[in-house]
Amino acid sequence: MSATDIDVRPDGSSFVAHLQGRSVRVRVGLSGRFNVDNALAALAAAEVAGVDPETAAEGIALCPGVPGRMERVDAGQPFTVLVDYAHSPDSLVSVLRTARDLVAPGDAGSRGTGRVLVVVGCGGDRDAGKRPLVGRAAAELADVAVLTSDNPAQRGPGGHPRRGGARRGQRPRRHRARRDRPPHGHRAGAGARQRR
């Protein structure tokens, strides 16, 4: 099973799935190549269960987007805003690569030129080992990274993903560390409007 003619947009993805001599066009209500992979897995499972590929593709197309998973926020702004609950360094990398695909000129699936701004927070006292990796991913893959102290619980406001991550990022990207969560979306939105 494979996918060709992959088209990733802020409002979803489409592709042609090739399975055992048959091809079917598939539309997914979620953006990102990783969601194309998920749809391929669903098609494979449906095929094993005896479901016709066209019927399975129709079912996939009817699935609404998942709140907090590459969820597009449209309030009339002249730029794309996506919300994703990327809870691991690998998932944040996938989300940021998708965002980069959406703004990179000339790449397959690109829709224009622009910058990737990200607001990242790691919650509570769990998974402290992820914080440096999340911070590093944000610093390396975004043009501007706003790192937050999201729900600091017992670790205090200084324990955000910046520690050991964004400051040692390999690419010279901008990052900000904020202790106050509420204005981050506002700050990132203001940064999206300003071209630097």
N, C-alpha and C positions, 0 to 999 in steps of 0.2 A: 504494500500500500504506500502511495506517495501523493504529494500535492504539487501542482504546477499552477502557473498563472495566479500566484498569490498577490492579493491586493489588500494592504493594510491601511485603514483610514481611522481617524479619531472615533467614528461612530460604529466601527465594526470591521470585519475582514471577510474576504471572499477568496475562493480558490476552486480549482478543479481537482477532485479526488480521483485517483486511479486505483481500482481494486479488481484484481483478477479478471483483466480483460474488459472491464467496464469503466466508464468515466461518468462522473456526476458533478455538476456545479453545486457548491455549498456556500451558504452565507451564514456568518456567525455574528451575533450581536455584540461581540467583544473584540476590541482591538488587540493586535499583537500576534506575532508569529507563534508564541507559545500557546495561544488560544486556537490557532490553526492545528497545532499538534494535538491539543485536547479534543478537537472536533474529529480529527482522524482516528483517535483512539475510540471515540464514541461510535464512529462509523464501523470500525473493526468489530467492536462488541456487538453492535446491532446485526452485522453480517453473520457472526457466529450464532446469534440467537435466531437467525432465519428471517430477519427484517430486510425487505427490499431496500437497496441503497438510496433510491429516489425518495422513498417514504421516510427513511432515516434523515436524509438531507432536509426534507420539508420540516420534520420535527425539530431539527437543530435550528433552522431559520426562525421557527416560532418561539424559541426560548428567548425571553427578555434578558437584557443585561443583568448582571448581579450587582446589587448595591455594594460599593466599596471595591469592586474589581474592575479596573480600567473603566470606571464610571465617568462618563462625560458630564461636565457641569457647564450648562449654557445659560448665562444670564445676560446675553446680548453683548458680551465682551468681544473685542476684535482678535482674540487669541484662543487657543484650545486649552482647557483645563481638564485634567484627568485625575481622578482620585483612585488610589489603589492601596489596599491594606497589605502591602508587601511586608511580610513578617520575618523574612530571613534575608541575609545578604544576597543569595542567589536569586530570590524573587525580585528584590530591588534592582539587581542588575538587569534582569529580563524586562522589567517595566521601563527602566531608563533607556535601554537599547531600543525598545519600541518607540518611546518618545523621541529619541534621536532619529529613528527612521522617518518619523512623521515630519521632522523639520529639516532634514539634510537634503540639500539640493542635488538632483541628479541621481539619487539612489532609487532602486526599485521600491515602489510604494510610497515615495515621498510626496508630500503635498505642498511644499514651499520651503521658505527659508526662515530661520528664526533661532531662538535659543531655548534651551531646556533649563527650567528652574524647578527645584524640588524642595519641598518642606519635609523633613524627616524627624521622627521622634521614636525613641525606644521606651516602651512602657515598664514602669515599676521596677522591681528588683529581679525580674526574671531575665535569664539569658544575657548576663553582663558581657559574656565573651563575644556576642554578636555586635555590640556597639561599635568597636573599632572597625569591624569589617563593613558595617552599614555606613559609617562615616566615610570610610575610604571609597566605597562604591559611589556615594553621592558626590564626593569631591572629584573623582576621576571622570564620571560620566555626565555630570550636569555642568552647565555653564555657571549657574549660581546655586549654591546649596545652603539652605537655612536649616540649621541643626537645632533641635529643640530639646528641652527637658520635659518630655511628655509624661505626665503622671509619675513624678519622681519617687513616690512612696518613701522608703527609708534611705535612699541613697543621696538625697539632697539635690538641689538644682544644678550642681556642677557635674553630675554624672551623665552627661549627654553623649551622643555618639561621636563628638569631636575628639574625645580622648583617644589618642593612638590611631586615629583614622584619617580624618580630613586634613589635619595638619601635615601628615606624611603622604598625602596623595601624590601620585607620580606626575599628574598633569597640573599645570599652573592655572587652576580654576579658582574662582572666588567662592568663599564660604563665609557664613555668618553663624555665630552661636548666640542663641537667644534663651533667656531664662523665662520669659513670659509667653506662654503659648498663644493666647487669643489673637495677637496682631500678625501672626506669621502669614496666614493666607493673604491678608491685606498687603503685607510687605512684598510677598512674592508677586502678587498681582500688580503692584506698583512697579516692580522690577520688570515685569513682562511688558509694560507699556513703554518703558524707557529703553532705547537702543543704545548700547555702549560698545 
